[in-house]
Amino acid sequence: MKTTIELPDEIVRQAKIVAAERQTTLRGLVLQGLEHVLAEKQVAAKDRAKRLFAEMDRLPVFAAADRLSRTDAHAR
C-alpha cells in the first residue's frame, strides 16, 4: 500500500543518513521502525495480561484453578 506522510526536513535528512549507514532505503528504515513499535505494543499487552492474571490469582475468591476452560466457556 502506498501512503503519503509529512515529516520535518531534518528528520528525513537524518533518517536518510541512518538508512545509508545500514545499507537500506528510507522505506526499509521506516518499515523497521514501525514493525519495532508494533512488536513492542504486542509484548506490552502480553505483559499487562500476565500481570492482570497474577493479580487475579492473589485474590482469595479467584484462582487460576477456578477459571473456565475455553470449551466450558463456549458451552455456557
N, C-alpha and C positions, 0 to 999 in steps of 0.2 A: 504494500500500500504506500502510496506517495502522500506526503503531508508537507505543509509549509509551516515553519515556526520562525519567529523573530528573536534573534539573540544579540546581545551587545557586541559591537565590533571587537572589543578587547578580548572577550571570552572566546569568540570564534578564532581570533588570531592565536591565542594560547592553545586552544584545542587542536588547531591545525599543526602546531609545533609538536605537541604531545603525540598526535596521530603519526606524524612523520618519524618521530623517535621510536615509536612502537611498530613501525613499518605497517601501518594500516591506514585506512581512509578516515575522513571525518565521520562518514556514515557508520563505519565499523566502530569507531570510538563511542559515538552516541549510542549505538546498539548495545555495546558492552556495558555502558553506564546504566542504561535503562534495565537491562537484564539483572544487573547487580542490585539495583534498587528494588526491583520486583522480588528477587530471591530473598533479600533481607526482610521484606514485608511478610513473606510466607513463613520464614523462620520465626519472626517475631510473633505471628499469630499462633504458631505451634507452641512456642514458649508460654504465651499467655494461657492457652488451653491447658497445658501441663500444670501451670501454677494454679489455675482455677480448680482443676480436679484434685490437686494436692490439698488445697484449702477445703474443698468439699469433704475430702476423706477425713479431715481433722474434726469435722462437726460430729457430735455424738449421735445425731439422728440420721446421718447419711454416711455410708461407707461404700467402697468400691464393690464389695460383695453384694450390696443391695441394688446395684444398677441393673437395669433390664438388659438382656442381650438384644441384639438387633432383631432377631426373629421374634422374641417376646414383644418388643416394642411395636413391630409391624402387625402383630396379631391383635393388638388392642384396638 
